[in-house]
């Protein structure tokens, strides 16, 4: 399975101390140098920057051979590079949260999965406690409608108790 990650899912999984679920779910995850640069900026939380400098061996940084032209101007360098890499490798999934990035990936027939989808999948595989993960995510600046958290928590509760 080929999985490419943009900055946002990596950032938030690192912040909630759940990045290892990526290894457990996918084995290896690819990302671009541009994404690593985004995760290394001074405005990025120190915990994320430190993780990025000593990243695990299951996270492989790979340059896209293709051009990053033809992308909407609203997309940052990391999103463009991650989408290009995923498209080039015919990835099974691109981990990306940015709405414009997801639309562009889908326009290019690249399947996408967001941070919440990864967390939900990990919970279904027994790799993390969903209420704990969502509680930690709520303490970050990750923004999603509260009703989406509640739908996930209700579904998880039904799965565990049903």
C-alpha positions in Angstrom: 0.0 0.0 0.0 1.3 3.4 -1.0 0.4 6.3 1.3 1.6 9.9 1.0 1.1 12.5 3.8 0.7 16.2 3.7 1.7 18.3 6.7 -1.6 18.6 8.6 -2.3 15.0 9.3 1.3 14.4 10.4 1.3 17.6 12.5 -1.9 16.7 14.4 -1.1 13.0 14.9 2.3 14.0 16.3 0.6 16.6 18.6 -1.8 14.0 20.0 1.0 11.5 20.4 -0.5 9.1 17.8 1.8 9.3 14.9 2.8 5.6 15.3 -0.7 4.6 14.2 0.5 5.5 10.7 3.2 2.8 10.9 0.7 0.3 12.3 -1.9 1.1 9.6 0.2 1.6 6.6 3.7 0.2 7.3 5.5 3.0 5.5 4.3 6.6 4.7 5.9 8.8 2.1 6.1 12.6 2.3 7.8 15.4 0.4 10.7 17.6 1.4 8.3 20.5 1.2 6.1 18.9 3.8 9.1 18.4 6.1 10.0 22.0 5.6 6.5 23.1 6.6 6.7 20.9 9.7 10.1 22.4 10.6 9.1 26.1 10.5 9.6 28.2 13.7 5.8 28.7 14.0 5.3 25.0 14.2 5.0 23.6 17.7 8.4 22.6 19.1 7.2 19.0 19.8 6.4 18.6 16.0 9.7 20.2 15.0 11.7 17.9 17.2 9.8 14.8 16.0 10.5 15.9 12.4 14.2 16.3 13.0 14.4 12.7 14.3 11.6 11.3 12.3 11.1 7.5 12.4 12.3 5.2 9.6 8.7 4.4 8.5 8.4 8.0 7.2 10.2 8.3 3.9 10.9 11.7 2.4 10.8 11.5 -1.4 11.1 14.2 -4.0 8.4 14.2 -6.7 9.9 13.8 -10.2 7.0 15.7 -11.8 6.2 19.3 -12.1 4.2 21.2 -9.4 2.6 23.4 -12.0 -1.1 23.5 -12.8 -2.2 23.6 -9.2 -4.6 26.1 -7.8 -2.7 29.1 -6.4 -4.4 28.7 -3.0 -2.4 25.5 -2.3 0.9 25.8 -0.4 4.1 24.2 -1.6 3.7 21.2 0.8 0.2 20.4 -0.5 1.2 20.7 -4.1 4.2 18.5 -3.6 2.3 15.9 -1.6 -0.5 15.7 -4.3 2.1 15.5 -7.1 3.9 12.7 -5.3 0.7 10.8 -4.6 -0.4 11.2 -8.2 3.0 10.1 -9.6 3.1 7.0 -7.4 -0.6 6.1 -7.9 -0.9 6.2 -4.2 -3.7 4.3 -2.4 -4.2 7.3 -0.2 -3.1 10.9 0.3 -3.4 12.0 3.9 -4.6 15.6 3.7 -6.9 17.9 5.6 -6.9 21.0 3.5 -10.3 21.3 1.7 -8.8 22.8 -1.5 -6.1 20.2 -1.5 -8.5 17.4 -1.1 -10.6 18.8 -4.0 -7.5 19.0 -6.2 -6.4 15.5 -5.3 -9.8 14.1 -6.1 -9.9 16.0 -9.4 -6.6 14.2 -10.2 -8.2 10.8 -9.1 -6.0 10.6 -6.0 -7.9 9.0 -3.0 -7.8 11.1 0.1 -8.1 10.6 3.9 -8.1 13.2 6.6 -6.8 13.2 10.1 -10.2 12.3 11.5 -10.5 9.4 9.1 -7.1 8.1 10.1 -8.0 8.3 13.7 -11.3 6.6 13.1 -9.6 3.8 11.2 -7.0 3.3 13.9 -9.8 3.1 16.6 -11.6 0.5 14.5 -8.4 -1.6 14.4 -8.0 -1.2 18.2 -4.8 1.0 17.8 -6.0 3.9 19.9 -8.8 5.0 22.2 -11.0 7.3 20.1 -12.4 9.4 23.0 -8.9 10.0 24.3 -7.6 10.9 20.8 -10.5 13.3 20.1 -10.0 14.8 23.6 -6.3 15.5 22.7 -7.2 16.8 19.3 -9.7 19.3 20.8 -6.8 20.8 22.8 -5.0 21.7 19.6 -5.9 24.2 16.9 -7.5 21.5 14.7 -10.9 22.8 13.7 -13.9 20.8 12.7 -17.6 21.0 13.5 -18.4 19.7 16.9 -21.1 17.5 15.4 -18.5 15.5 13.5 -16.6 14.7 16.7 -19.9 13.6 18.2 -20.9 11.4 15.3 -17.5 9.7 15.5 -17.8 9.2 19.3 -21.3 7.8 19.0 -20.3 5.4 16.2 -17.3 4.3 18.3 -19.4 3.8 21.4 -21.9 1.7 19.4 -19.1 -0.3 17.9 -17.5 -1.1 21.3 -20.8 -1.7 23.1 -23.0 -3.1 20.3 
